Amino acid sequence: MYNRTIGLLICALILALLAGSAAGSDYHYYSLGQQISVPISDSLVTVVLNPDGEGALRTIDAPCIDTTFEPININGSTWSYGIKDDWSIDSALTNLRHHTSVKIANPVLGTPDSIPVFLTDEFTARVADEVSIAEFEGFVLMHNVEIREIDSVDDRRYMLRMTAESAEDLLEVSNTFYESELVEYSVPNFYNIAVQDHVPNDPQYQYQWHLKNNTVPGADIHFEQAIDFNWDERETVTVAIIDAGFDLSHEDFDSTLLYHWYDAAGDNLDSLGPDSDPSPGLGDSPKERIDWAHGTNVLGIVN
């Protein structure tokens, strides 16, 4: 529900900084009822900025900040910063938590393959079935945590957010909720870097005909070449959209960028029923057709 992915951002530099990750003092979280110990980076932290700095502030004049490291924007109000070599992570976090521009400061976690895992101020918890919502929300208030969102499908699943008055780091406050036994689970919303290799490591990749077609001549979409292509060298990119229908005269579309459309139903429209009209061409009047909605939506996103 709350998965979010951060694009490639100076990945080589991050991995180099994280290579010297340290174990830290009892950093852990809970997953499937198990306590998971995690290493922390000795060179990176994440900082949640005060509201007046959201999305804009990139520099913090704290003495522990390594100004040669380009800050990484994690989710708008959260940034990752490098820490100077002569500062420990614990001392840097203490220093940052007393800075006027900083609302919350967290360590950066590591993984066995040295990919950084960023913490912000968000965590997700599900209230145990036998616990009353009133009791849970009272616990939320007691620990100075905000309710950011309640799941529209499962009204016992909460997106929660730390405040400046919460526990010092996200792991601590999330673990406090889990250890209260009021919830089924309580886990931080982890952010990391997605690295897309041009050849997936999926052993079933060769059978995924929509990506790699070795059977039908001319049907391969050249997925590997597309991923490996240097898109920065192209001023324009042609995109083919195959969908149920399009309102090509929609005001959101630039008619000079649309060409070579084709009605695959063609002369077979009668077999689909009297109401199965083709999509309008350029210059035709738009019609109120529900089955154009998806194609029009997709075309609008790409356009």
C-alpha positions as CSV (number, residue, x, y, z in Angstrom):
1,M,0.0,0.0,0.0
2,Y,2.7,2.4,0.9
3,N,5.6,1.2,-1.2
4,R,7.5,3.8,-2.8
5,T,10.7,3.6,-4.8
6,I,13.5,6.1,-5.3
7,G,15.2,6.3,-8.7
8,L,18.9,5.9,-9.3
9,L,20.6,8.8,-7.5
10,I,24.4,8.9,-7.4
11,C,24.3,5.2,-6.6
12,A,28.0,4.6,-6.9
13,L,28.7,7.3,-4.3
14,I,26.1,5.9,-1.9
15,L,27.4,2.4,-2.1
16,A,30.9,3.6,-1.5
17,L,29.8,5.5,1.6
18,L,27.8,2.6,2.9
19,A,30.6,0.1,2.4
20,G,31.9,0.9,5.9
21,S,28.6,0.3,7.6
22,A,28.8,-0.4,11.4
23,A,26.6,-2.6,13.6
24,G,25.4,0.3,15.8
25,S,23.9,-0.2,19.2
26,D,20.9,-2.5,19.1
27,Y,19.2,-1.2,15.9
28,H,16.3,-3.6,15.1
29,Y,12.7,-3.9,14.0
30,Y,10.1,-6.6,14.1
31,S,8.9,-8.7,11.1
32,L,6.5,-11.7,11.3
33,G,7.0,-11.8,15.0
34,Q,10.8,-11.9,14.8
35,Q,13.3,-9.3,15.9
36,I,15.5,-8.4,13.0
37,S,18.8,-6.8,13.9
38,V,20.1,-4.4,11.3
39,P,23.5,-2.7,10.6
40,I,23.7,1.0,10.1
41,S,25.8,3.1,7.9
42,D,28.7,5.0,9.5
43,S,28.6,7.7,6.8
44,L,24.9,8.5,6.1
45,V,21.9,9.8,8.0
46,T,18.4,10.8,7.0
47,V,16.9,14.0,8.3
48,V,13.2,15.1,8.3
49,L,13.1,18.8,7.9
50,N,10.8,21.2,9.7
51,P,7.7,22.2,7.7
52,D,9.2,25.5,6.5
53,G,12.0,23.6,4.8
54,E,10.0,20.9,3.1
55,G,11.1,20.3,-0.5
56,A,13.4,23.4,-0.5
57,L,16.1,23.2,2.2
58,R,19.1,21.2,1.0
59,T,21.9,22.5,3.2
60,I,22.2,22.2,7.0
61,D,24.9,24.2,8.7
62,A,25.6,21.5,11.3
63,P,29.3,20.8,12.0
64,C,28.8,17.1,11.4
65,I,27.5,17.4,7.8
66,D,29.9,16.4,5.0
67,T,29.3,19.2,2.5
68,T,31.1,17.3,-0.3
69,F,28.2,14.8,-0.4
70,E,25.2,15.9,-2.5
71,P,22.0,15.6,-0.4
72,I,19.4,13.1,-1.6
73,N,15.7,14.0,-1.5
74,I,13.9,10.9,-0.2
75,N,10.2,11.9,-0.1
76,G,9.9,15.7,-0.1
77,S,10.5,16.6,3.5
78,T,13.2,14.0,4.1
79,W,16.8,14.2,3.0
80,S,19.9,11.9,3.3
81,Y,23.2,13.6,4.2
82,G,26.8,12.4,4.4
83,I,28.6,12.6,7.8
84,K,32.2,13.7,8.3
85,D,34.7,10.9,9.0
86,D,35.6,12.3,12.4
87,W,32.0,12.1,13.6
88,S,30.3,8.9,14.9
89,I,26.7,8.3,13.7
90,D,25.4,8.5,17.3
91,S,27.1,11.9,18.0
92,A,26.0,13.2,14.5
93,L,22.4,12.2,15.2
94,T,22.5,14.0,18.6
95,N,23.9,17.1,17.0
96,L,21.3,17.1,14.2
97,R,18.4,16.6,16.6
98,H,19.2,19.9,18.3
99,H,19.4,21.8,15.0
100,T,16.7,24.4,14.4
101,S,16.0,23.1,10.8
102,V,15.7,19.5,11.8
103,K,12.5,17.8,13.0
104,I,13.7,14.2,13.2
105,A,17.1,12.5,12.4
106,N,17.5,8.8,11.7
107,P,20.3,6.4,10.9
108,V,20.5,4.8,7.5
109,L,20.3,1.0,7.6
110,G,22.3,-1.4,5.6
111,T,21.5,-4.8,3.9
112,P,23.8,-7.8,3.2
113,D,24.4,-6.5,-0.4
114,S,25.2,-3.0,0.9
115,I,22.1,-1.3,-0.5
116,P,21.1,1.6,1.8
117,V,17.7,1.6,3.4
118,F,16.4,5.1,4.3
119,L,14.1,5.9,7.3
120,T,11.8,8.9,7.3
121,D,9.1,9.7,9.9
122,E,6.5,7.1,8.7
123,F,5.5,3.7,9.9
124,T,2.5,1.4,9.3
125,A,0.7,-0.5,12.1
126,R,-2.4,-2.7,12.1
127,V,-4.5,-2.8,15.2
128,A,-5.0,-6.3,16.6
129,D,-8.5,-7.6,16.1
130,E,-9.2,-7.9,19.9
131,V,-8.1,-4.3,20.6
132,S,-10.5,-1.4,20.5
133,I,-9.7,1.4,18.2
134,A,-10.2,3.9,21.0
135,E,-7.5,2.2,23.1
136,F,-5.1,2.2,20.1
137,E,-5.7,5.8,19.3
138,G,-5.2,6.7,22.9
139,F,-1.8,5.0,22.7
140,V,-1.0,7.0,19.6
141,L,-1.7,10.3,21.4
142,M,0.3,9.2,24.5
143,H,3.4,8.6,22.3
144,N,3.1,11.9,20.4
145,V,2.4,10.2,17.1
146,E,0.1,11.6,14.3
147,I,-2.4,9.5,12.4
148,R,-1.6,10.3,8.8
149,E,-4.0,7.9,7.0
150,I,-6.3,5.0,7.7
151,D,-6.5,2.4,5.1
152,S,-9.8,2.6,3.1
153,V,-9.9,-1.2,2.7
154,D,-8.8,-2.3,6.1
155,D,-9.8,0.3,8.7
156,R,-7.5,-1.3,11.3
157,R,-4.4,-0.5,9.3
158,Y,-2.9,2.9,10.0
159,M,-0.2,5.0,8.4
160,L,1.4,6.9,11.4
161,R,3.9,9.7,11.5
162,M,6.4,10.8,14.1
163,T,6.4,14.3,15.5
164,A,9.2,16.3,17.1
165,E,8.0,15.1,20.5
166,S,8.1,11.4,19.6
167,A,10.9,8.9,20.4
168,E,14.3,9.8,19.0
169,D,14.3,7.5,16.0
170,L,11.8,5.7,13.8
171,L,12.9,2.2,14.8
172,E,12.4,3.0,18.5
173,V,8.9,4.4,18.1
174,S,7.8,1.6,15.7
175,N,9.1,-1.0,18.1
176,T,7.3,0.6,21.0
177,F,4.0,0.1,19.2
178,Y,4.8,-3.5,18.4
179,E,5.9,-4.3,21.9
180,S,2.7,-2.8,23.3
181,E,0.8,-5.9,22.0
182,L,-1.9,-3.6,20.7
183,V,-1.0,-4.2,17.1
184,E,-0.6,-7.2,14.8
185,Y,2.5,-5.6,13.3
186,S,4.3,-2.2,13.3
187,V,7.0,-1.6,10.7
188,P,8.8,1.5,9.4
189,N,8.1,2.4,5.8
190,F,11.5,1.7,4.3
191,Y,12.8,3.6,1.3
192,N,15.6,2.3,-0.9
193,I,17.2,2.6,-4.3
194,A,15.9,0.5,-7.2
195,V,18.7,-0.5,-9.6
196,Q,17.3,-1.8,-12.8
197,D,19.7,-4.1,-14.6
198,H,19.1,-4.5,-18.4
199,V,18.8,-8.2,-18.0
200,P,16.5,-9.4,-15.1
201,N,17.9,-12.1,-12.8
202,D,14.6,-13.9,-12.9
203,P,15.3,-17.6,-13.9
204,Q,11.9,-17.6,-15.7
205,Y,12.7,-14.5,-17.7
206,Q,13.2,-16.6,-21.0
207,Y,9.5,-17.7,-20.7
208,Q,8.1,-14.2,-20.3
209,W,6.9,-13.7,-23.8
210,H,5.8,-10.1,-23.2
211,L,9.4,-9.1,-22.4
212,K,11.4,-11.7,-24.4
213,N,9.8,-13.4,-27.3
214,N,11.9,-16.1,-28.8
215,T,9.0,-17.8,-30.6
216,V,7.1,-15.4,-32.9
217,P,9.4,-13.6,-35.4
218,G,9.1,-9.9,-35.1
219,A,7.2,-10.0,-31.9
220,D,10.0,-9.2,-29.5
221,I,9.7,-5.7,-28.0
222,H,13.5,-5.5,-27.5
223,F,13.1,-5.0,-23.7
224,E,16.8,-5.3,-23.0
225,Q,17.8,-2.8,-25.6
226,A,15.2,-0.4,-24.4
227,I,16.5,-0.5,-20.8
228,D,20.1,-0.2,-21.9
229,F,19.3,2.7,-24.4
230,N,20.7,6.2,-23.7
231,W,17.4,8.1,-23.7
232,D,19.2,11.4,-23.0
233,E,20.4,11.3,-26.6
234,R,16.9,11.4,-28.0
235,E,14.8,14.6,-28.2
236,T,11.6,12.7,-28.8
237,V,10.4,9.2,-28.1
238,T,7.6,7.4,-30.0
239,V,5.3,5.4,-27.8
240,A,2.8,2.8,-29.0
241,I,-0.3,2.5,-26.9
242,I,-2.6,-0.5,-27.4
243,D,-5.9,-0.1,-25.4
244,A,-9.6,-0.4,-25.5
245,G,-10.3,3.0,-27.0
246,F,-9.2,6.6,-27.1
247,D,-10.9,10.0,-27.3
248,L,-8.3,11.5,-29.7
249,S,-10.1,14.8,-29.7
250,H,-9.7,15.3,-26.0
251,E,-8.4,18.7,-25.0
252,D,-5.4,17.3,-23.1
253,F,-3.9,15.9,-26.3
254,D,-1.7,17.7,-28.8
255,S,-3.0,16.5,-32.2
256,T,0.4,17.2,-33.8
257,L,2.0,14.5,-31.6
258,L,-0.6,11.8,-32.4
259,Y,-0.4,9.8,-35.6
260,H,-0.8,6.4,-37.1
261,W,-3.8,5.2,-35.1
262,Y,-5.6,2.1,-36.0
263,D,-9.0,0.6,-35.1
264,A,-8.2,-3.1,-34.7
265,A,-11.9,-4.0,-34.6
266,G,-12.4,-2.6,-38.1
267,D,-15.2,-4.3,-40.1
268,N,-15.8,-6.7,-37.3
269,L,-17.7,-4.1,-35.2
270,D,-21.0,-5.7,-36.0
271,S,-20.0,-8.9,-34.2
272,L,-19.3,-6.9,-31.1
273,G,-22.8,-5.4,-30.9
274,P,-24.6,-2.3,-32.0
275,D,-23.0,-0.1,-29.3
276,S,-19.4,-1.0,-30.1
277,D,-18.3,2.1,-32.1
278,P,-14.6,2.8,-32.9
279,S,-12.7,5.5,-31.2
280,P,-13.2,8.9,-32.9
281,G,-10.4,10.1,-35.2
282,L,-8.9,13.5,-35.1
283,G,-11.5,16.2,-35.8
284,D,-14.5,13.9,-34.9
285,S,-16.7,14.9,-32.0
286,P,-16.0,13.2,-28.7
287,K,-18.7,10.9,-27.6
288,E,-19.7,9.8,-24.1
289,R,-18.3,6.3,-24.1
290,I,-17.2,4.6,-20.9
291,D,-15.0,2.0,-22.8
292,W,-12.8,4.9,-24.0
293,A,-11.9,5.8,-20.4
294,H,-8.9,3.5,-19.9
295,G,-7.2,4.2,-23.2
296,T,-7.8,7.9,-22.9
297,N,-6.3,7.9,-19.4
298,V,-3.2,5.9,-20.4
299,L,-2.7,8.2,-23.5
300,G,-3.0,11.2,-21.2
301,I,-0.4,9.9,-18.8
302,V,2.1,9.2,-21.6
303,N,1.4,12.5,-23.4
